[in-house]
Amino acid sequence: MLLAVLAFHSIVAKPFYIPSTSMLPNLMVGDRLVVTKYPYGWSWVSASFHVLPRSETRIWGSDPEYGDIVIAVPPVRDEDYIKRVVGLPGDTLEVKNGRIILNGQQVPRTIEPPIRLPYDPDQLCGGLTCLRDFSPYLITLENGQQVYEVPAYRETLPNGASYLVIDHEDDDPLDNFAEITIPAGHIFMMGDNRDHSADSRAPAAAQGLGGPVPIANVGGRAEFITFSLDGTTGWNPATWLSSLRGERAWSTLRPPLAEEAPAE
C-alpha cells in the first residue's frame, strides 16, 4: 500500500501545503492543495522526496502555459517552491518599477479594490515573506475585527490568464530585473505577493530561484484547494471545525481567461 501511495504521488497527483505568504492574495498560509504531476511530463523532480539525481531529461515533456501555478525546486536546495509562470522559453522578460515587460510589451495591469486579508499574528514568516509586511494597512472594522486592507491589481498575460497581485512597495529591490531571454527548456516564475517572494527575480543565495527555472525542475501544476486552516487548530477537536476556512474549499487554481487584455 505504501508503494502504491508513493507511485500515485510521483506519477498522478500529491497534496501540497502552503507555508508562506508569497502567493497572496490567491494562496494563503494553511491552504491544502492538489498538485497534478503529469501536465509537463515526468522528470527527476516527480519522484516523492526528490530521491533521484538532478537531470534535464523529461519523459513526454510539454511546456507550462502563462499563468499556471506550479511547484518547482530551486537550483541549490531540495525544497518545493510554488509560484506563477509569467515567462516561457524564448520570451524576453524584464521587470521595471514592478511591472513585467514581456517581449517588449508591458503586461496589462489594472487597479482593483483593496483586498482584505485576515489579521493573523500566527501566520508563518519564511524567506522574504511575512504578513507583518502589511502592518501599515491594518484597520479595524465596525464589528471590531482587524484586517489588512492591501492595494491590489489584476494582471493579464498574453494568453488571457488573469489573476490578482499585491504590489505595495515602490522601491523594493525585487521591482527591477534586467532584461533576459528565457532559455529553451526554462520558465520564469514570480509570486503574486510581488514585494515578498523568493522567485526567479531573487538570487539563489537569497533563497530565490536564481533566474529562469529548468522545466525539468517543475514537479507539477496546482489544480485546486481541498481545504484551508487558519492556524488556530490545536489538539482539541473542538478547534478543528472552527479553524476551517470553508469558503476556500474546492477553489480552482487555474486562472480565468479574460476575453481581452484590460486597458492600461
C-alpha positions as CSV (number, residue, x, y, z in Angstrom):
1,M,0.0,0.0,0.0
2,L,2.9,2.4,0.8
3,L,4.5,1.7,-2.6
4,A,1.1,2.4,-4.3
5,V,0.8,5.7,-2.5
6,L,4.3,6.7,-3.4
7,A,3.7,5.8,-7.0
8,F,0.5,7.8,-7.1
9,H,2.2,10.8,-5.6
10,S,5.1,10.5,-8.1
11,I,3.0,9.9,-11.3
12,V,-0.5,11.3,-10.8
13,A,-1.0,13.8,-8.0
14,K,0.1,14.7,-4.5
15,P,-1.1,17.0,-1.7
16,F,0.7,20.3,-1.0
17,Y,0.7,22.6,1.9
18,I,1.2,26.4,1.7
19,P,3.8,27.5,4.3
20,S,4.4,31.2,3.3
21,T,2.6,34.3,2.1
22,S,4.5,34.7,-1.2
23,M,1.4,33.8,-3.3
24,L,-1.1,36.1,-1.5
25,P,-3.8,37.0,-2.2
26,N,-4.5,33.8,-4.2
27,L,-2.9,31.3,-1.8
28,M,-2.9,31.7,2.0
29,V,-0.8,30.0,4.7
30,G,-2.7,26.9,5.7
31,D,-4.2,26.1,2.2
32,R,-4.0,22.5,1.3
33,L,-3.8,21.8,-2.5
34,V,-3.8,19.1,-5.0
35,V,-0.9,19.2,-7.4
36,T,-1.0,17.1,-10.6
37,K,2.3,15.6,-11.6
38,Y,1.7,14.8,-15.3
39,P,0.9,18.1,-17.1
40,Y,4.5,18.8,-18.1
41,G,5.8,15.3,-18.2
42,W,7.9,13.5,-15.7
43,S,11.5,14.2,-14.6
44,W,13.8,13.7,-11.6
45,V,11.7,16.1,-9.5
46,S,8.5,14.0,-10.0
47,A,9.6,11.4,-7.5
48,S,8.4,11.8,-4.0
49,F,11.1,13.2,-1.6
50,H,13.4,14.1,-4.6
51,V,15.4,10.9,-4.3
52,L,16.6,10.9,-7.9
53,P,19.7,12.8,-9.1
54,R,19.1,16.1,-10.9
55,S,18.8,15.9,-14.7
56,E,17.3,17.9,-17.5
57,T,15.6,14.8,-19.0
58,R,11.8,14.8,-19.2
59,I,9.5,12.0,-20.3
60,W,6.6,13.1,-22.5
61,G,7.5,16.7,-21.7
62,S,5.4,19.7,-22.5
63,D,5.7,23.4,-21.6
64,P,3.6,25.2,-19.0
65,E,1.2,27.9,-20.0
66,Y,1.2,31.6,-18.9
67,G,-0.4,31.9,-15.6
68,D,0.0,28.3,-14.4
69,I,0.7,28.0,-10.7
70,V,3.5,25.4,-10.5
71,I,5.7,23.6,-8.0
72,A,9.5,24.0,-8.7
73,V,12.7,23.1,-6.9
74,P,15.4,25.9,-6.7
75,P,18.9,25.3,-8.2
76,V,20.7,24.6,-4.9
77,R,18.0,23.5,-2.5
78,D,15.8,20.4,-2.3
79,E,12.6,22.3,-1.4
80,D,9.3,22.8,-3.2
81,Y,8.5,26.4,-4.2
82,I,5.1,27.4,-5.5
83,K,5.0,30.3,-8.0
84,R,3.2,31.5,-11.1
85,V,4.6,31.1,-14.6
86,V,5.0,34.6,-16.2
87,G,7.6,33.8,-18.9
88,L,8.0,30.9,-21.4
89,P,11.0,29.6,-23.3
90,G,12.2,32.1,-25.9
91,D,10.5,35.1,-24.3
92,T,12.3,38.3,-23.5
93,L,11.4,39.4,-20.0
94,E,12.2,42.5,-17.9
95,V,10.8,43.8,-14.6
96,K,10.9,47.6,-14.4
97,N,9.4,49.5,-11.5
98,G,7.4,46.4,-10.5
99,R,5.9,45.9,-14.0
100,I,6.5,42.9,-16.2
101,I,7.7,43.7,-19.7
102,L,7.2,40.7,-21.8
103,N,8.6,40.5,-25.4
104,G,8.8,44.3,-25.4
105,Q,5.2,44.9,-24.2
106,Q,4.2,45.9,-20.7
107,V,1.9,43.3,-19.3
108,P,-1.5,45.0,-18.8
109,R,-2.4,45.7,-15.2
110,T,-5.5,47.4,-13.8
111,I,-6.3,48.7,-10.3
112,E,-8.6,46.5,-8.2
113,P,-10.5,47.3,-5.0
114,P,-8.2,46.8,-1.9
115,I,-8.1,43.2,-0.7
116,R,-9.0,42.4,2.9
117,L,-6.7,39.8,4.4
118,P,-7.4,38.4,7.9
119,Y,-5.1,39.7,10.7
120,D,-3.4,36.6,11.9
121,P,-0.3,37.1,14.2
122,D,0.3,33.4,13.9
123,Q,0.9,33.4,10.2
124,L,4.3,32.0,9.3
125,C,7.1,34.1,8.1
126,G,9.7,32.4,5.8
127,G,12.3,33.7,3.4
128,L,11.2,37.0,2.0
129,T,7.5,36.6,3.1
130,C,5.7,37.7,6.2
131,L,2.2,39.2,6.9
132,R,3.9,41.8,9.2
133,D,5.0,43.5,6.0
134,F,1.3,44.6,5.7
135,S,1.3,46.4,9.1
136,P,0.7,49.9,7.5
137,Y,-2.6,48.5,6.1
138,L,-4.0,47.2,9.4
139,I,-7.5,48.5,10.0
140,T,-10.3,47.7,12.5
141,L,-13.8,47.1,11.0
142,E,-17.0,48.3,12.6
143,N,-17.5,44.9,14.2
144,G,-14.1,45.1,15.9
145,Q,-12.4,42.6,13.5
146,Q,-8.9,43.5,12.4
147,V,-7.9,43.0,8.8
148,Y,-5.2,44.2,6.4
149,E,-6.7,46.3,3.6
150,V,-4.0,45.9,0.9
151,P,-3.8,47.5,-2.5
152,A,-4.4,45.0,-5.3
153,Y,-4.0,44.8,-9.1
154,R,-5.2,42.5,-11.9
155,E,-2.6,41.3,-14.4
156,T,-3.5,39.7,-17.7
157,L,-0.9,37.7,-19.6
158,P,-0.8,37.2,-23.4
159,N,-3.0,34.1,-23.4
160,G,-5.6,35.9,-21.3
161,A,-4.7,34.3,-18.0
162,S,-5.9,36.9,-15.4
163,Y,-5.1,37.0,-11.7
164,L,-4.7,39.3,-8.7
165,V,-1.4,40.5,-7.4
166,I,-0.2,42.6,-4.5
167,D,2.5,45.2,-5.1
168,H,2.6,47.8,-2.4
169,E,6.2,49.0,-2.1
170,D,7.6,51.5,-4.6
171,D,11.3,50.9,-4.1
172,D,11.6,47.2,-3.4
173,P,14.7,45.5,-4.7
174,L,12.6,43.0,-6.5
175,D,10.8,45.7,-8.5
176,N,13.6,45.7,-11.1
177,F,15.1,42.8,-13.1
178,A,17.3,43.3,-16.1
179,E,16.0,42.1,-19.5
180,I,16.9,38.5,-20.3
181,T,15.9,36.0,-22.9
182,I,14.5,32.9,-21.3
183,P,16.5,29.9,-22.5
184,A,14.9,26.9,-24.2
185,G,13.5,24.4,-21.6
186,H,13.2,27.1,-18.9
187,I,10.4,29.3,-17.5
188,F,10.3,32.5,-15.4
189,M,8.3,32.4,-12.2
190,M,7.0,35.1,-9.9
191,G,5.0,35.1,-6.7
192,D,1.7,37.0,-6.7
193,N,2.8,38.9,-3.5
194,R,5.3,40.7,-5.6
195,D,7.4,42.5,-3.0
196,H,7.8,39.5,-0.8
197,S,8.5,36.4,-2.9
198,A,11.7,34.5,-3.3
199,D,11.2,33.7,-7.0
200,S,13.1,34.0,-10.3
201,R,14.0,37.6,-9.6
202,A,15.8,36.7,-6.4
203,P,19.3,35.1,-6.4
204,A,19.7,31.6,-5.1
205,A,21.9,32.9,-2.3
206,A,18.9,34.9,-1.1
207,Q,16.7,31.7,-1.2
208,G,15.3,32.6,-4.6
209,L,15.1,30.7,-7.8
210,G,18.1,32.4,-9.3
211,G,16.6,33.3,-12.7
212,P,14.8,31.1,-15.2
213,V,14.0,27.6,-13.9
214,P,14.5,24.4,-15.9
215,I,11.1,22.9,-16.7
216,A,12.7,19.6,-15.5
217,N,12.8,21.2,-12.1
218,V,9.0,21.7,-12.2
219,G,7.2,18.9,-10.3
220,G,3.6,19.7,-11.2
221,R,0.7,22.1,-11.5
222,A,-1.5,23.3,-8.7
223,E,-5.2,22.5,-9.5
224,F,-7.5,23.3,-6.6
225,I,-7.7,23.9,-2.8
226,T,-9.1,20.9,-0.9
227,F,-9.4,22.7,2.4
228,S,-7.8,25.5,4.4
229,L,-7.0,26.1,8.1
230,D,-6.4,29.5,9.7
231,G,-3.7,28.4,12.1
232,T,-5.8,28.2,15.2
233,T,-6.1,24.4,15.0
234,G,-4.9,22.7,18.2
235,W,-5.0,19.3,19.9
236,N,-8.6,19.9,21.0
237,P,-11.1,18.5,18.4
238,A,-13.4,21.5,19.1
239,T,-10.9,23.7,17.2
240,W,-10.8,21.6,14.1
241,L,-14.0,22.9,12.6
242,S,-13.7,26.4,13.9
243,S,-10.3,26.8,12.2
244,L,-11.6,25.8,8.8
245,R,-11.8,28.5,6.1
246,G,-14.9,26.9,4.5
247,E,-15.1,29.4,1.7
248,R,-11.8,28.4,0.3
249,A,-12.5,24.6,-0.1
250,W,-12.6,23.3,-3.7
251,S,-11.5,26.6,-5.2
252,T,-9.8,26.2,-8.6
253,L,-6.3,27.5,-9.0
254,R,-6.4,27.7,-12.8
255,P,-6.5,31.4,-13.8
256,P,-9.6,32.5,-15.6
257,L,-9.0,33.6,-19.2
258,A,-10.0,37.2,-20.0
259,E,-11.8,37.8,-23.3
260,E,-9.3,40.5,-23.9
261,A,-6.5,42.2,-22.1
262,P,-7.8,45.1,-19.9
263,A,-6.7,48.6,-21.0
264,E,-3.7,50.1,-19.4
